[in-house]
Amino acid sequence: MVLTDSEIEYIEGILNRKMNSLEEGMLDVMFSEHCSYKSSRPILRTFPTEGKNIILGPGDDAGLVSVTDKYALAVGMESHNHPSAIEPYGGAGTGIGGILRDIISMGAMPIALLDSLRFGPLDDEKSRYLFEHVVKGISDYGNRVGVPTVAGEVEFDESFRTNPLVNVMCVGLVEKDKIVRGIAPNVGDVFLLMGGTTGRDGIHGVTFASEELTSDSETEDRPAVQVADPFTKKRVLEASLEILDTIDVSGVKDLGGGGLTCCVSELVDSSENGAAVDLRAIPLREEGMTPYEIMLSESQERMIFVINPKDVEKAREICDKHEIVSTVIGEVTEGNNMVIIDDGKELANLPTVLLADPPSLNRPLEEVPENNEKIEIEHVDLEESLLKVLSSPNIASKEWVFKQYDHEVQVRTVVKPGDDAAVLRIDDETAIALTTDSNTIHTKLSPYHGGAGSVAEAIRNVISMGATPYAVVDCLNFGNPEKPDVLWQFKTCIEGMSDVAEAFEAPVISGNVSFYNETEGVKINPTPAVGVIGVEKIKNIRTMDFKEENDKILLIGETYDELGGSEYLRTVYGIEDGMAPRIRIDQETANGKTVLDIIDSDNDKNITAVHDVSNGGILVALSEMALKSGLGCEIDISAILTDDDLDVCELLYSETHGRYIVTVKEDAVDDILEAIDVPVAVIGEVKGNSLKLSENIDIPVKKLDDAYHGVLEKYMAF
């Protein structure tokens, strides 16, 4: 049970009576961390959530951002961490199902999925098993429903060995005049439950998500994992969109965590109304289910439509056509209570505010001092280190993952997985760029700069594609919030994220918090998974691959002595320590605006490639551009702008934020440089078929390719 003694006292003080067992179960679910956000709500309120392109910020199933005069995007991000640790295939699949329903609930057609995944080292058999089956679960569900998985990221680190992270972002397209909300404003409207039937799977799923994992979780908590059904989901999607197109619907909400209890109470509480729910009307998949099981079941693929009684027949006809079960299970009532009825007998009667808006907690915080010491190491041969970094599973090609995804269904995908971001066409003139990012090592070392840097990197990724960042979504994965140091990490991380989002006028419009990512006291690296939506003109789309010999290579931004927390240190030396790179917001925003300005004014396509510098530093970024194209480059290391006294490895592997590599046609360099008013240097040119840094460092692209490709495939062949 989640309810504490003080919470029970609080509840019974409001009720002026004892709870019965059903009411206690319903409140237990709704007071769980996963449903109530009781530890995080006061902190989450500090996010910037409004902006000129924002239609709806946090508070509903998804945020809404305007992208054209006609269309808006519905955007959300969710986690399914604990279920995926227990049953990776089903856990990942139901995670996809849940975020798809959130998008449908806004009246939107899902058009893209992205993921953000974390696992233990791939030399561990269990980690490989989890990785393989999570990817398979995402692939099978998304492919069968017909929604493309267009981008994502994956990291392998010791901290995730017993607690993997499975975060999924979804984007949907909706005409602005067809947006719906999760509300129930009209007394007398009825609740039409449609989709899958109600079974015993997933009971206490949200409670399970609000506890630390243990060595016994794999067996004891398996019943809390929901069962995915993508084929039903496809029919639910089609039926839902037809209902929304045909009937004047008052509100829609999916049944996810907390099942019927959560869905109905949140629908009516948002409109300050009440609800009556008839248990006998709910279609069941199993015999002998108790009221407790029915109200707490988290069986998948279920939606509730709030409609006028006169429209029930038409809605049910649509459901029948799509072979979807549907029935009226209750109605919107006056007052502010949710009443559960069985054969005319009242089984539960609870204030909706108690269910949908439990009190928050102000838990104690404890600052953790940062390590600002420089890591002193003896650098190995540069070619040796580069090949080792490129063959790290964290840097190496992720083709093994995205080749399993259908990323072209719906035929909107313009730029496919493998670049800085995916790009999807909205209409003949407009496209959107989508990405997910997080730097867990930086966040562990400095919650502020790691959180800020995760947002900044995601923003740089969409800018590199030529898109202006419009909005941010997130999935915040941390340890136990009852530990003061963990909650301080969380609060400080959000402060950093907020500062960058505000500076770029890209508000945080939706998100999710996943706490208790610990197993028997071993906590994950704090992971603020960030999704960014950018909007651009089709003509402005750029990609990272080198295009033509003799194109000049520009580096925008200065490089600092910031090797702490780098992929270089982690891969080559096994070190995850030092001072994380600092966020310099003025430089970050100025450099980003400059890149967007020069792309937007580049009518002759003189700017041929753009790539941000992030994990692995300049050397990895250049290697990726060469690998994507097969073309080499010659680089003048001495031309790289820096005020610090750096050796070659520090210069080339530094993960300083705010930098972009831009290639420009030879005859246009002077004009482009004249248009740039931030630090910039010509550091080389596209040339030959090797990465040449000096007379002694000349690495064939083929050698880079051998190190970079096939890494995951080799591990997964074990």
C-alpha angles and dihedrals in degrees: 000000000000099000113102125211091256091050091050089051090049093049096046090047089060094042094043086218144062120280119244119229095265093049091047090052093049093048092043089059095044093048091053115114091245094058103029103038084210094160097041108036097086090050097043089058089072092069117106104247107169133072145144094273096040120106097173132008130193121328105072132065091280141001123252127221128182114236103165136003088267106032140056130187122231108210132185141157129204141176131225098178107139096042090050091051089056102036108008100186096047094035092055092044094052089046088059090045093052097052091045090055090050090057093045088052089066091055092256132136108232109239104168144023127198129182139207112198136183129189140161122267114305093233085072114089095214092051091051090050092051092045094049096048097042090054090046091050092051092045098048095045097045094042093049094048091048100239115130121235099218107171145357147137138244132198132189118206138149092245091067096049095108098021115046120189122226111184122171131192124198132191125197133187121226135169107244094237091054099055115129131190139213094258140116105204102158123075108222095034114125134229111241109197111201139169126037124018124251119262139160096270120114097018107160090009091141091047089052089050089053096058136069117260119249135196087262096051094096091067105022098047100039093102088061090065113095123230116244122221111182094175091058089044090057090054091044089052094051094043092047094052091047092051090050091049094048108035134049097244119196096201145342133204134169125230108243129132111011093019119218092351093060098037099050097039093051092046094056099033091059088060096038092244135121135237140219116203123192110210092196091063095058113103109235130205095199134045124243098023114166123227087251091056094045095051094044100040114121096197109161137245097039128135135178121215119196106214143155113269090241090065097051095094093051093046092050091049089056091049091049090051089056092043092246124146113238137172142156108256101176147323144256110262139190117263128038105276134106110219125193115205131189118186091336094311120118109233100171137010117183135161108254091224089060090054102037102032111034118176120276125236127230099211121188121267129213121191117227113213115238124235105239095173120122114243109240113210139154105244119229126221110305097230091048093050094046093052089048093050092047090052093051110113087233093060104023124098115294093205090120086065105040096040086069091058127080099229098168104054110121086031096243098113111112099164114033130210117297101059129088090279141350118257124209128188116238099177138335093293107025134067135173128222118212132189144157124211144163136167107208098177093053090047092050091052095042119007092194099048093035092053092043091046093051090057092043093051092050090049091049089053094058092041089054088059090053096258130132111231110244106171146358131223125184149190110206112205117189142147128259111329090204086074108083094218092054093050090048089053089051095048094045093047090054090051090057094044091049094051093054095041090051093047091055093041088238105132125204102251104172142000152137138245122218114188131172094052092157135110116209091330098317107119130199124245104269106265121196099185106201130198121193129194118205129184126210147159113266089238091059097060112127132178134203102243121106109252113189140014113257094027107143120240117225126190114205114201137028126276121229136192093274110137094130114116091008128151086238092062093043096048103036101034106017090240122143098175145089133075114325117231113276124240112234099190097190091053093042094054095040093051092046093049090049093054091049092048096051092047093048092051093044099100093157095055093240089148101077105176140010129191131168122229113237134122109029095015129236095331095056092043091054091046091053091051090050093045093051091053107027088232124121133216142211115226131196102211092192090063094064109110115241138144092199128088097245131169119224096268093047090050097047100039099039111123096211111162129236099045131131132185111216127183119208134187110262096242093050100051097099093050092048093047090050089056093053117087098177128077109295137158137185101237102174148312140264105262143147126342102291141069102248119188101159141339089285100040112064112141119182115234086232089062091050089049093053090053095043104043129063096022098120090039091058093050093047091051090067 
